[in-house]
Amino acid sequence: MIIRLWIFILLLFLFFFAKSQQTDSLRPKDSIQTISGVVIQSTSRNVKLNDGNMVVNVSGNKDFKTSVNILEVLKKTPGVTVDQEDGILMGRRVAPAVFIDGKPVVMSIQELQAYLRSLSPEMVESLEINTNPSSKYDAEFKGIIDIRLKRNGNLGLKGSYNGNMSVNKFNYRENSVNVSYNTEKVAYSLQLGYNNGVSTYRYNALQRLANTNVMRTSTYQKDEAKIGNIQAGIDYRINKNRLGLNIRSNFREHDRSRSGMLYTTNSDQTQMIFNTGSENPIDYTQNNYGVATDYSYQNKKFKLSVLANYLLVENKQKDDFINRDAPTSQLLSYWKSDLINKINIYTAQLDASQKLGNANLEAGIKFSRSHTNNNIRYDTLAISNKFTFDPTRSNKFSYREKIFAGYIAYNQKFDKLQINAGLRFENTRSISDAITVDSVVGRNYLEWLPSFSTQYTFNTSHELSLSYSRKITRPAFSQLNPFRYYFSPLNYWIGNPYLQPSFTSQVKATYRYKNWVTSFTIGKEKNVMTRYPIYNPETNVLEYLGTNLPYRKFATLETSFPVKITKWWNTNNQIAAYYNDEFRPYLDDVFALKIYNYDIRINQVFILPKGYTVNLYSVYESKTGNSLYIIKPRYSVDISVQKSWLDNTLNTKISFNNIFDTYDQRLEFRHKEIMDNRFTHWWDNRKLIFSLSYNFGSSKYQTKEIQRTEEENRTR
């Protein structure tokens, strides 16, 4: 209540302070409609459409001026959401690929998040939000966010330092240095980063068991991380040719401690049945090594580019699972796990384009090969007080995949009308080998994936576009691997090597009037990959298994519009409505519910004297879920202040995110006759953030980022 009161007082202060600064020249003209002194005007144009995709200006956009990094910018961008674990989604449904200057980046999920946090808004020119990519792109990409960096052809040295410190119960520090040196023919780049700190997570569940007992589960995780990365690149340019080479490595260590409690009482909760405490220390390391080389040639209206990638990911994790009777500290069970995971990915692609008057013809081919090996060994403490091999939990899993793909695309402009059409094929050959259970699954399939889009520009203020695409989503490696991942001693999920790929067909229409953008998407996904719970009433074990659903129908209606209330007070408002209809066979029944939900996001910017900018961002998500679970509504409020110094070379920001600590996720199982279970995930994203960025040097040259492929997206 005290924090809410201070926020209210701050808003009143901002209102009356800025009101006192207004002069007669700021009074609204007679032709402008006013409501209680609020002037409704359009702000400067920060949004446009490019082939039906929304393009949002970032650098110089006051809506993002107080944002600490690009992840926070994306959180405020129409059509994009960033969840409590920094996962990026489009339409609350699609995890998009992230491009830098038109090319995908080669990073693991954790590396990508760290990289986006190292980019300040001042370093980014614009964001292009592509929610319906054409056949030109990998079929795995159901959405693309293209980040365009600010560029300048100046020669010489350019560098920047970005540092953030997040403070709550613990603290987390992020540091990155970017240096580039540009000559007339050669450009060199170097990026160094080091992050370290502590983050926490809590899981709580309440379950009424089949024998009418009541079980409460609580888990607390503390994660101390150390992450270092280095990336170096060289670009050589001569006449019509350009050759680039990039190498990178990333090292991370996580010392996690997870403790929990299983507390069970009788049905009226007056008598304790058992009280089990669990300890789960985890030692996790990941080493990534990547190399990318690319060549491009351009002569008049013809362009050729070649790209090759290699990525190696090594994961190692050791766990101890110790369970005791809490009142007596008596050891009930003890087992250990030792995981080794290696992933090798090779890709090569060639693209060519030729301009033919107002038309453009493009074609390309791509080959990729990936191999993942997983070996997890469990040892259990036996009666003899010695650890013995546990074959019921141990697992060896190997997965090999080859993809050969190609596309042809044609686009042409007729005055105000732009038409694009494309056709892509992808042939996939895969072998998954669950060695421990002697199960081999081989697949070989060819898919044709068309796309079409058209855009009509009435004038500079009005644009209308329509697009169609068909996409394929292959299972991620973790979804296929049949090993156990424990949340608690009685709760874990396990992969399914028999999962089939899913296919999505969708149509999208977008209309822009100045900065007001409205889009409508409708589609259907077949063979939907998902997880479902299975409860064993005899052991009280709850496991989550992977499966394919027959289909899911979906629709999304999104609109965003700015409102200039006064000269010093601007808002950007976003409203999104979602429809989800999935057909879900489960146990001996079929559940098919139609789910409707909505989001509201309001981003308020206050321009104050002496160069200070204050931002108040709020989001509300209504009740949602699926055929099995209800997800409760939630909201969050952030406030931040920004100020530039030393002729804009030094930028400081202070943010207080999730002020009221209200952005946890609460779920409840719908069908009580099957299982009465409700649980909450909580992340420590209520935090105070101090940010500092400093630019030095005279050049603003930015080198091209390393590529990332769809196969690398699925290493998570």
Buried (B, 14 or more C-beta within 10 A) or exposed (E): EEEEEEBEEBBEEBBEEBEEEEEEEEEBEEEEEEEEEBBEBBBEEBBBBBBBBBBBBBBEBBBBBBBBBBBBBBBBBBBBBBBBEBEBBBBBBBBBBBBBBEBBBBBBBBBBBBBBBBBBBBBBBBBBBBBBBBBBBBBBBBBBBBBBBBEEEEBEBBBBBBBBBBBBEBBBBBBBBBBBBBEEEEBBBBBBBBBBBBBBBBBBBBBBBEEEBBBBBBBBBBBBBBBBBBBBBBBEBEEEEBBBBBBBBBBBBBBBEBBBBBBBBEEEEEEEEBBBBBBBBBBBBBBBBBBBBBBBBBEEEEBBBBBBBBBBBBBBBBBEBBBBEBEEEEEBEBBBBBBBBBBBBBBBBBBBBBEEEEEBBBBBBBBBBBBBBBBBBBBBBEEEEEBEEBEEBBBBBBBBBBBBBBBBBBBBBEEEEBBBBBBBBBEBBBBBBBBBEEEEBEEEEEBEBBBBBBBBBEEEEEBBBBBBBBBBBBBBBBBBBBBBBBBBBBBBBBBBBBBBBBBBBBBBBBBBBBBBBBBBBBBBBBBBBBBBBEBEEEEBEBBBBBBBBEBBBBBBBBBBBBBBBBBBBBBBBBBBBBBBBBBBBBEEEEBEBEBEBBBBBBBBBBBBEEEEBBBBBBBBBBEBBBBBBBBBEBBBBBBBBBBBEEEEEBBBBBBBBBBEBEBBBBBBBBBEEBBBBBBBBBBBBBBBBBBBBBBEBEBBBBBBBBBBBBBBBBBB
